[in-house]
Amino acid sequence: MAERPVQLRIVSWLLVIVVVGSVARAVAALNARSVVYLYSLDDPRTPTNVIDARSVLDYSVFAGFATAVVLAAIVLALRGPLSAARWAALGVLCTSLLGQVVYIGVDLADDARGSGLVPTWYPLTQQGIEVTLLLASAAAVLLLLHGAVRDYFEEGVVDADVAGDDLGRALEAVRRRRAAQR
């Protein structure tokens, strides 16, 4: 087995940052959502402001927790040189990046904060978390495409080596296959 490149270790830490940031995003949205729901119960304002704020916050809660759960599993899968884990990480990160770019464009700062729907701390907190997630995700994608990481996964465990999802047996099969090739 090739030694795990330092770029992959950095990717693992970046993914941990994305997981923690996603949870922080969801928790912040949960706090702000409770305020919006209280205003929506007894406020005669235009319902579109309330509906828009609720949908943005609901999306943030769902996307934050879903991204955290999926990436936590991928971080564990990246411990071994399974090429499917690398491609899954790239797919999830690219999807997450697209969502973050769109979400940054949806700003609750103007209309919702001006009308008192969301707490004053939420828009700045949300934007800071989103920028952090965007930068960490982009860096992780670039490092996953790096030559050393690509080579590590290309010479790693292939699907034929994995029997019964046991990484130990799969790594032993790779060692036997390489010894036979020498």
N, C-alpha and C positions, 0 to 999 in steps of 0.2 A: 504494500500500500504506500502510495505517495504521502509525504507529510502534509498535513493540513496547512494551506498557505495562510499567511498573516492577513491577507485581504478577506478571507472567509471568517476569520475571528472578528475582524472589524464589522463585517456584515452582520454577524450574530449580535454584536452589541448595538448596532444601528437598529436591528429588528426589535431588540428589547426596548429601545427608546421609542420606537413606533408603537409597540404594544402598550407601554406605560402612557404615552401621549394619547392614544386612542381611548384608553380607560378614563384619563383625565378629561378628555373632550366629552365623553358620555356623561360623566358625573357632573360637569359644569352645566351641560344642557339639561340634565335632570333637575338641578337646582333652579335654573332659570325657567324651566317648564312649569314648575309648581307655581311660580309667580304669575305666569301667563294664564294658567288655568284659573287662578283666583280672580284675576281681572276679567276673564271671559265670563264668569258666573254673574257678576253684578255690574257690568259696564255696558251702557247703551251705545258705545262707539260703533263705528263701521265694522261689521263682522269680517271684512276681508283682511284688515290688519291683524286681527286675532287669529284668523285661520292661517294666514301666511306665517306668522310667528310660530304657531303651534306646529305646522308642517315642517318648518326648518328645524325646530328643536327636536321633533320626533325623529327626523332623519339623522340628526347628529347623535342621538342616543343609540339608534339602531346601528348606524355605520360604525360608531365608536366601539361598541361591544362586539359586533360581528368581526370587525377587523382584528381586534385584540385576540379573540378566540382562535381565529384561523391562523394568524401569524404566530401565536404561541405554539401551536401544533407544528408549524413549519420550522420554527427555530429548533425544536427538538429533532425534527427529521433531518435537518442540515448537519447534525452531528456526524452522520455517516455519509460517505460519498455516493448517495443515491441521486442519480441524475434527475429523477422525477421530482425530488424535493427542490432542486434548483429551479426547474421550470415552473413548479407550483409557486415558489417564492416570487419569481419574475412576474407571473400572471397576476398574483394577488397585489403585488406592489404597483404594477402598471395600472390596474383597475383602481386601486386606492389613490394613486396620483391623479388620475382623471377625476375622481370624485372630489379630491381636495382642491383641484383647480376650479371646478364648478362651484364648490361650497364657499371658497374664498370670495367668489363673485357675488354670492348671496350674502349680503351684509344686513344685519339687523340693527346697525348703528343709527341709520337715519330715521326711518319711519317708526320703528318699534320703540327705540329708546326715547325718541322725541315725544311719543305719545304715552310713555311710561309703562309699556307692556313688559319689557325685560329689564332686569336690574342694570344699573349703570356700569357695573364691572364686567358684565357678560360679553359685550361686543369686542372689547380690547382683549380679553382673555381668550375668546374664541379665535380671534385672528392670530394671536401669538401661538396658540397651540397648533393651528392649521399651518402656519409658516414653518414651525419646527417639524411637523409631520411631513410636510412637503420636502424640506431639505434632507431630512434623514432618509426618506423613501427614495428620493432621487439618487443620493449617494449610494444607498444599498443596491439599487438597480445597476448603476455604473460599475460597482465593484463585483457584482455577480456576473457581469459581462467581461470582466478582466480576464486576460489570458491565463494567468496562473490558476484562477478559480475554475475556469472552463476546462483546463487540462486536468485538474484534480477530479472533476466530476466525470470527464470523458474516460479516464482510465480507472474510475472507481467501480462501484458495484453496478452490474447491468441486471436487467430484469430476469435473465436466465439464472443468475446466481442466487436470487432471492427465493428461498423456499419456505413457505409458512411464515413470512414476515419476521424471521429471526435474523437480526443484523449480525450476530456473532457467527452463525453458520454461513451467512452470505460472505462475510469477510474471509472466513476460512476457505470457502470455495474460490474466491478471487486469488488467494495466496497459492492454492494448489494449481489453479489454471496458469498462473504466471511462472510457477516453478516448472511446470511441464513445458512451457514455451521456451525456457532457457536451455 
